Amino acid sequence: MSLPSPALDRRTSGEESEPSPEETVRRLASGARQAARLLARMESKARDRALLAMAAALRRHAAAILQANRDDVERARAAGLRAALVDRLLLDEVRLERVARGIEQVAALEDPLARAVRSWRRPNGLEITEIRVPLGVIGVIYESRPDVTADAAALCIKSANAVVLRGGSEALETSLAIGRVLAEAAQGEGVPEGAIAVVPTADRRAAVALMHARGWIDLLIPRGGPELIRTVVEQASVPVIETGAGNCHIYLDASAPYEMAERIVLNAKIQRPTVCNAVETLLVHRDVAARGDLARLGARLRELGVEIRGCPATREVIPEAVPATETDWATEYLDLILAVRVVESLDEALEHIARYSTGHSEAIVTQDLAAARRFVREVDSAAVYVNASTRFTDGSEFGFGAEIGISTQKLHARGPMGLEALTTTRFVVFGDGQVRE
Amino acid sequence: MSLPSPALDRRTSGEESEPSPEETVRRLASGARQAARLLARMESKARDRALLAMAAALRRHAAAILQANRDDVERARAAGLRAALVDRLLLDEVRLERVARGIEQVAALEDPLARAVRSWRRPNGLEITEIRVPLGVIGVIYESRPDVTADAAALCIKSANAVVLRGGSEALETSLAIGRVLAEAAQGEGVPEGAIAVVPTADRRAAVALMHARGWIDLLIPRGGPELIRTVVEQASVPVIETGAGNCHIYLDASAPYEMAERIVLNAKIQRPTVCNAVETLLVHRDVAARGDLARLGARLRELGVEIRGCPATREVIPEAVPATETDWATEYLDLILAVRVVESLDEALEHIARYSTGHSEAIVTQDLAAARRFVREVDSAAVYVNASTRFTDGSEFGFGAEIGISTQKLHARGPMGLEALTTTRFVVFGDGQVRE
């Protein structure tokens, strides 16, 4: 924490001119920092009451929110936004109800601050307890899904953090409407003013200001496509958690049983190809190719509409496969495309993964205990599977209740992030006059 | 982890020209990354054997190391380095023996990778275990204390991390000599080549290259003065842990007993004023000033050579105090100087701390349970004390055995960092063919 600089706290009071995007962000971030101190003192019961009020307010103000959304959607269509993106942006009563229920589910989760991490007594009588506390102010930069506004606000209030939200320009009116409704309802239950802030401008300079608000923002989470995440990670000077880049691999070991291999590969590629835990490259032991299993699996994948890009050995048994290039091994397709490579050995598979993986999720299909043990020991990814689909890398599948994102970095949080990722700890030490010798 | 770029892996083989500092760092970092994969597979017993061999080698090669150190010291004196800095740089047999024993103590600590964090079973039968694993490659940028070379290398080998060390230019020959001896001894016990690397150039560009080695360096730790730490935190694009900035406060509550208050304040200010957990500002409830305790404490502090910089109310009872300015409240003196401010209430003390603290260590002296509870709840610093000296914020005082530094940031590690701060986790999931519905 650096010292708040008075220059950053300049208000525009008294001036008639519009504040700059930078000033707007600083005002919101400074307000959020003030709010965070008060919020940290709220008991969890009061925070849960605020969450329930937020959910109820979304329902009560559904008409106004949906009207704001219709305006956003109209603008987006007029601007020629792709239909898939317009759909992501679109809210209706069913989706809004799902958002409200999501907030109620967050309220029902265990308070992430309730339990101390550890507590011990030193030989000199000092009693040390490591307690869990909120991070302070969370910044979230996301794209055009307006439901993120509500999800992120709920997770932050649950963990007693203030939040500054900066959504995509297409969803600006919807996000502002949701933000206003949530903030007002939360304040009605004692959440301090400024604890839920939506940046009210689509100006790119506002996002840049948020990335550089050192001393105001304790953690910045980018949620969205690879482009957005890369920009934030590279440019931000505030702490960031990198999420979601998933070039995931499945390795079919020599001993992989065909039925299980097929079930897992089809699930990981086809069930939802656009998400980060979908498989992108299949590595196949040469014995699997030699006994015809790869040809059979390839035919099944093609039947289901999957384009295969293969190494030369793959193309010998799946002649329809497109030749794979170096780029294919490094690409997260997020589409019905699968890169396939035949390897000589587990070692070669491990080498390939070490070289091309983004460290998200990898799986082995095997009956061989030694191969399974080596795979889980040597693959350095957030989640490593034996005989299960990579699609399980997900907060709710892991049983965490809520998910803020899936961290593909190693510091602070790794893999699916539950509420704990929005907390830090402090050491509280009780003595009776101890001094250091 | 981003994909290793072939451009970064360019070797200078075949060329006769000297490699650039950037090329040197990239070669070392790339070698360290290779080594890290092998090192992660070494059992802890083998790593401990390597540590003992490293300690023995330091003793065996003491003459060569001390000769390199004499060269460094001579150069530093010739260049007119201040005596205090020359002393920090100086090694002798006693100091070298202490370094060797330090490595043996690290070997005797529990393996930070030994215990799984948690393990559970999902309703669908998936068995999930969160295991602790090394971060990979640690970079350390430090100043002229050559013992850091050995300390950091030992902590990294203990936690199965490779390390790239970049010490101060004044200690370059000593660090290189220590690094060579340690790396050779470690390799003799199976530690892979490249796992302990010392950057062999004092060129500033080498430090900059280390700060930007994304995908090669998993964590960069700056150790040294505030200037060094600020530079690294602001410039690095690799993950950094900020350490050591300590503008620490003690608050004497209305109920503070005089003897205890004096003992704690003297210890926190005088026992070792140059370290980050020494107190810099004393906040005093007006009742303490009114009953003469502040005047008495001020006289005692001045007797012991402490310069006092006080607010107007302080100067009423300690007339010799220098008037304190806004800058004093924000300054980490690291010297026999103490800023003193009389406050109206606990609230005013909490406000002052929230505004000026660097989030390191703060203490309250009190007999009032409610005041103690509010203080530990509302002060958001890494360590918060009731009736004990701030000087206890230290890895060995906390019982952690070893300390890599004291984190003043909130992500990943906070407060004294033990070996665990050099680790991350992974989720290992065993199934028998599960796929996502």
Interface residues (C-beta under 8 A of the other chain):
Chain A: M1 S2 L3 P4 R37 A40 R41 W120 R122 L126 I128 V133 L135 G136 D218 L219 E234 S237 P239 E259 M260 R263 I264 L266 N267 A268 Q271 A330 A354 R355 Y356 S357 T358 G359 A372 V376 R377 E378 D380 S381 A382 A383 V384 Y385 V386 N387 A388 S389 R391 F392 T393 E397 F398 G399 T408 Q409 K410 L411 H412 R414 G415 P416 T424 T425 R426 F427 V428 V429 F430 G431 D432 G433 Q434 V435 R436
Chain B: M1 S2 L3 P4 R37 A40 R41 W120 R122 L126 I128 V133 L135 G136 D218 L219 E234 S237 P239 E259 M260 R263 I264 L266 N267 A268 Q271 A330 A354 R355 Y356 S357 T358 G359 A372 V376 R377 E378 D380 S381 A382 A383 V384 Y385 V386 N387 A388 S389 R391 F392 T393 E397 F398 G399 T408 Q409 K410 L411 H412 R414 G415 P416 T424 T425 R426 F427 V428 V429 F430 G431 D432 G433 Q434 V435 R436
